[in-house]
Amino acid sequence: MADQNDAGKFALYRYSPSVALAAVASALFGAITVLHCFRMTRYRCWFLIPLVTGGFFEIVGFAGRAFSAKESPNWTLGPYIIQSVLLLIAPALFAGSIYMILGRIVLVTDGESHSIIRRKWMTKLFVTGDVLAFTVQAGGAGLMSAGSLSTMKTGEHIVIAGLLIQILFFGLFVTVAFVFHFRMRKVPTQKVATEYIPWQKHLLALYLSSILIMIRSIFRVIEFVQGNSGYIFSHEWFMYVFDALLMLGVLVLFCIVYPGEIRKYLKGNGLTSPELSESLMLPTRRQQGKPR
């Protein structure tokens, strides 16, 4: 294991990583991602593909970390690069689905007049920003994994830039969502006023998931600003508390408040699959007509 006080040398790890923690994290992400994958394919919620892909990145990333931990203290670059890159960029994929969910909420409520960005451009703008953040972070992580001090420093700066891009677009996204929410509550559209659409529930889920990813991104910025010999990089528990746990929380949240529910209302209260309403515990048209 590299000396934690030796700031002049690059070290893959400055502690002995836990095999058990990485294996448990991979298993937990595996369970929740498989569930998301099943529901996505069964109900054809293809806008959740980035979310599911991010889940698989977490699975493989922590599996790579477990394999890397088994090699202590003679770590090889392969497993380290896998865990370093995939765990860094997975939340950017989560963000891609989150951006698309807001566009669908605006559509299902007929609320484009309440949005400060036209729905036509909303998804394009945020997904473009997300792809940019994803690409920059991936490139920086690749340089950091090269193993030399000079490329590591360059990679750290690039990763920080990618994370700041992600935070910037998330901040704009939350602002757009909040303004839409405020205006819709103040002056509901006719569709919202006359039909049952659980749009606020899904907006609140977007707020919470955005906060979780934002906290994680800020944590990562601080980690990379401190550098390879910094306090955070030298203590493994930060990785699990401020990254793994928060990202698992995003996946669990979207299992509880399932975005696929929006698809029902986009189809005019009709489902191509009758099991979707029962699975999501939603009232069917017949049940809605029953007297209480």
Secondary structure as GFF3:
##gff-version 3
##sequence-region A 1 292
A	DSSP	alpha_helix	19	43	.	.	.	ID=ss1
A	DSSP	three_ten_helix	46	48	.	.	.	ID=ss2
A	DSSP	alpha_helix	49	70	.	.	.	ID=ss3
A	DSSP	alpha_helix	77	108	.	.	.	ID=ss4
A	DSSP	three_ten_helix	112	114	.	.	.	ID=ss5
A	DSSP	alpha_helix	119	144	.	.	.	ID=ss6
A	DSSP	alpha_helix	149	186	.	.	.	ID=ss7
A	DSSP	alpha_helix	190	194	.	.	.	ID=ss8
A	DSSP	alpha_helix	199	226	.	.	.	ID=ss9
A	DSSP	alpha_helix	237	239	.	.	.	ID=ss10
A	DSSP	pi_helix	240	244	.	.	.	ID=ss11
A	DSSP	alpha_helix	245	256	.	.	.	ID=ss12
A	DSSP	alpha_helix	261	266	.	.	.	ID=ss13
A	DSSP	alpha_helix	274	279	.	.	.	ID=ss14
A	DSSP	alpha_helix	285	289	.	.	.	ID=ss15
###
